[in-house]
Amino acid sequence: MSIVTIERKVLEKNDEIAKRNREEFQKRKIFVLNLVSSPGSGKTSILEKTLEYFQGTIPIAIIEGDVQTNLDAQRIAKYNVPVVQVVTNGLCHLEAKFISEAFDSLTTDTIKLLIIENVGNLVCPSGYDLGEHHKVVVLSVTEGDDKPLKYPAMFRNASVLLINKVDLLPYLSTDIEEIKKNALSINPKLILFEISCTANAGIEQWGEWLKTKIEFK
């Protein structure tokens, strides 16, 4: 029982900070995404393709989360957008306080879109609100079609699902329709996009959806 109490206190404190984060984002009219997935799903590649799609047409900033390295931030730096690396030193998720501190180090006067790339993990990040507008879960078709059933909390708490690496489907036994069915059985409101960074498929549809969410004022 004591473990449950400690966890509840931790999450309550996190939610308080997340609420303040959200209020700050809304005040500044910044649209915020929390990108989550298991390791190797292609989050960073999707992030790169998203930056290429907008090509400086809107001000974007990135917060990168990793357990040890800053390799992802190095990949993003070449796009000349503000990027802050959060190294968790083994912690399997980002917390709202990390985002608050990272956000304070950004020049935020013109930012319209903030993308947080969370630590690769389909368990811990599902329970931590960062103050984002949408939690976006990335699922690679190479992971099989039963991931939504194995990790229901993540898909239940997400509002967007990016099904990535669809160019590999001809070489796999994965059934993309089964992925969709399983995901929607957990969360019928999920917005789905089929993505291939290699073939540049689905990037435009994803980018156009993002445009509808960003305030250009």
C-alpha positions as CSV (number, residue, x, y, z in Angstrom):
1,M,0.0,0.0,0.0
2,S,2.9,2.4,0.7
3,I,4.2,2.0,-2.8
4,V,0.8,2.9,-4.3
5,T,0.7,6.0,-2.0
6,I,4.2,7.1,-3.1
7,E,3.3,6.7,-6.7
8,R,0.1,8.7,-6.3
9,K,2.0,11.5,-4.7
10,V,4.6,11.5,-7.5
11,L,1.9,11.6,-10.2
12,E,-0.1,14.3,-8.4
13,K,3.0,16.5,-8.2
14,N,3.7,15.8,-11.8
15,D,0.2,16.7,-12.8
16,E,0.4,20.0,-11.0
17,I,3.5,21.0,-13.0
18,A,1.9,19.7,-16.2
19,K,-1.1,21.9,-15.6
20,R,1.2,24.9,-15.2
21,N,3.1,23.9,-18.4
22,R,-0.2,23.7,-20.3
23,E,-1.3,27.1,-19.1
24,E,2.0,28.6,-20.2
25,F,1.8,26.9,-23.7
26,Q,-1.8,28.1,-24.2
27,K,-0.9,31.6,-23.1
28,R,1.9,31.7,-25.7
29,K,-0.2,29.9,-28.3
30,I,2.2,27.1,-28.7
31,F,0.9,23.7,-29.9
32,V,2.7,20.9,-28.1
33,L,3.2,17.2,-29.0
34,N,4.6,14.5,-26.8
35,L,6.1,11.8,-29.2
36,V,6.2,8.4,-27.5
37,S,7.1,4.9,-28.7
38,S,9.3,1.9,-28.0
39,P,13.0,2.1,-29.0
40,G,13.7,1.9,-32.7
41,S,10.2,2.7,-33.9
42,G,11.5,5.7,-35.9
43,K,10.4,8.7,-33.7
44,T,13.5,10.7,-34.6
45,S,13.2,9.9,-38.3
46,I,9.6,11.1,-38.2
47,L,10.7,14.2,-36.4
48,E,13.3,14.9,-39.1
49,K,10.7,14.4,-41.8
50,T,8.3,16.8,-40.0
51,L,11.0,19.5,-39.9
52,E,11.8,18.9,-43.6
53,Y,8.1,19.2,-44.4
54,F,7.7,22.6,-42.7
55,Q,11.2,23.8,-43.9
56,G,11.3,26.9,-41.8
57,T,7.7,28.0,-42.6
58,I,6.7,28.0,-39.0
59,P,8.9,28.4,-35.8
60,I,9.5,25.0,-34.3
61,A,11.4,23.9,-31.2
62,I,12.4,20.5,-30.0
63,I,12.9,18.9,-26.6
64,E,14.8,15.6,-26.8
65,G,14.6,13.0,-24.1
66,D,17.1,10.2,-23.7
67,V,18.4,8.0,-20.9
68,Q,22.1,8.6,-21.6
69,T,23.2,10.3,-24.8
70,N,22.5,13.4,-26.9
71,L,22.7,11.6,-30.2
72,D,19.1,12.5,-31.2
73,A,19.7,16.1,-30.4
74,Q,22.8,16.0,-32.7
75,R,20.6,14.7,-35.5
76,I,18.1,17.4,-35.1
77,A,20.6,20.3,-34.7
78,K,21.3,20.2,-38.4
79,Y,17.8,21.6,-39.1
80,N,18.7,24.8,-37.3
81,V,15.8,24.7,-34.9
82,P,16.1,25.4,-31.2
83,V,16.7,22.0,-29.5
84,V,17.2,21.1,-25.8
85,Q,18.5,17.7,-24.7
86,V,17.2,16.2,-21.5
87,V,19.3,13.3,-20.3
88,T,17.4,11.3,-17.6
89,N,20.4,9.3,-16.5
90,G,18.5,6.0,-16.7
91,L,15.0,7.2,-15.9
92,C,12.6,5.6,-18.3
93,H,10.4,8.6,-19.0
94,L,10.3,12.4,-19.1
95,E,8.4,14.3,-16.4
96,A,6.6,17.6,-16.4
97,K,9.3,19.3,-14.3
98,F,11.9,18.4,-17.0
99,I,9.8,20.0,-19.7
100,S,9.3,23.1,-17.6
101,E,13.1,23.5,-17.1
102,A,13.9,22.7,-20.7
103,F,11.2,25.2,-21.9
104,D,12.7,27.9,-19.8
105,S,16.0,27.6,-21.7
106,L,14.3,28.1,-25.1
107,T,13.7,31.4,-26.8
108,T,10.0,31.1,-26.9
109,D,8.7,34.4,-28.3
110,T,8.0,33.1,-31.8
111,I,7.6,29.3,-31.3
112,K,4.3,27.9,-32.7
113,L,5.1,24.2,-32.5
114,L,7.0,22.4,-29.7
115,I,7.7,18.7,-30.2
116,I,8.9,16.6,-27.3
117,E,10.6,13.3,-28.2
118,N,10.1,11.2,-25.1
119,V,12.4,8.3,-23.9
120,G,11.8,5.1,-25.9
121,N,9.4,3.2,-23.7
122,L,5.8,2.1,-24.1
123,V,5.1,1.8,-20.4
124,C,6.3,4.6,-18.1
125,P,5.6,7.6,-20.3
126,S,2.0,6.6,-20.7
127,G,1.2,7.8,-17.1
128,Y,3.1,11.1,-17.2
129,D,1.3,14.2,-18.5
130,L,3.9,16.8,-19.6
131,G,1.4,19.5,-20.4
132,E,1.1,18.6,-24.1
133,H,-1.9,19.0,-26.3
134,H,-1.5,15.5,-27.9
135,K,0.3,12.4,-27.0
136,V,1.4,10.9,-30.3
137,V,2.4,7.2,-30.2
138,V,4.6,5.8,-33.0
139,L,4.3,2.1,-33.8
140,S,6.6,0.5,-36.4
141,V,5.1,-2.4,-38.4
142,T,8.2,-4.4,-37.6
143,E,7.0,-4.6,-34.0
144,G,4.0,-6.8,-34.9
145,D,0.3,-6.1,-34.8
146,D,-0.4,-6.9,-31.1
147,K,1.5,-4.0,-29.5
148,P,-1.7,-2.0,-28.7
149,L,-3.1,-5.0,-26.8
150,K,0.2,-5.5,-24.9
151,Y,0.5,-1.9,-24.0
152,P,-3.1,-0.6,-23.7
153,A,-2.4,2.3,-21.4
154,M,-0.2,4.0,-23.9
155,F,-2.7,3.7,-26.7
156,R,-5.6,4.7,-24.4
157,N,-3.8,7.9,-23.3
158,A,-2.6,8.8,-26.8
159,S,-4.8,10.7,-29.3
160,V,-2.7,10.1,-32.5
161,L,-1.1,6.9,-33.8
162,L,1.6,7.0,-36.5
163,I,2.0,3.6,-38.0
164,N,5.6,3.8,-39.3
165,K,7.8,1.9,-41.8
166,V,4.8,0.8,-43.9
167,D,7.2,0.4,-46.8
168,L,8.4,-2.9,-45.1
169,L,4.9,-4.5,-45.0
170,P,5.5,-6.7,-48.1
171,Y,8.4,-8.3,-46.3
172,L,6.6,-8.9,-43.0
173,S,3.7,-11.1,-41.7
174,T,2.3,-8.0,-39.9
175,D,-1.3,-7.1,-40.8
176,I,-1.7,-3.3,-40.8
177,E,-5.5,-3.7,-40.6
178,E,-5.0,-5.8,-37.5
179,I,-2.9,-3.0,-36.0
180,K,-5.6,-0.5,-36.6
181,K,-8.3,-2.8,-35.3
182,N,-6.4,-3.6,-32.1
183,A,-5.5,0.1,-31.5
184,L,-9.1,1.3,-32.1
185,S,-10.4,-1.4,-29.8
186,I,-8.4,0.2,-27.0
187,N,-9.1,3.8,-28.1
188,P,-11.8,4.4,-30.7
189,K,-11.0,8.1,-31.0
190,L,-7.4,7.6,-32.1
191,I,-6.4,9.5,-35.2
192,L,-4.3,7.3,-37.5
193,F,-1.6,8.0,-40.1
194,E,0.4,5.5,-42.1
195,I,4.0,6.7,-42.4
196,S,7.1,5.7,-44.3
197,C,10.1,8.0,-43.8
198,T,12.1,6.0,-46.4
199,A,9.4,6.3,-49.0
200,N,8.2,9.7,-47.8
201,A,4.7,8.3,-47.5
202,G,2.1,9.9,-45.3
203,I,4.3,12.8,-44.3
204,E,2.2,15.3,-46.2
205,Q,-1.0,14.1,-44.5
206,W,0.6,14.2,-41.1
207,G,2.0,17.7,-41.8
208,E,-1.4,19.0,-43.1
209,W,-3.1,17.7,-40.0
210,L,-0.5,19.6,-37.8
211,K,-1.2,22.8,-39.8
212,T,-4.8,22.7,-38.7
213,K,-3.7,22.6,-35.0
214,I,-1.2,25.4,-35.1
215,E,-2.2,29.0,-34.5
216,F,-0.5,31.2,-37.1
217,K,-1.4,34.5,-35.5
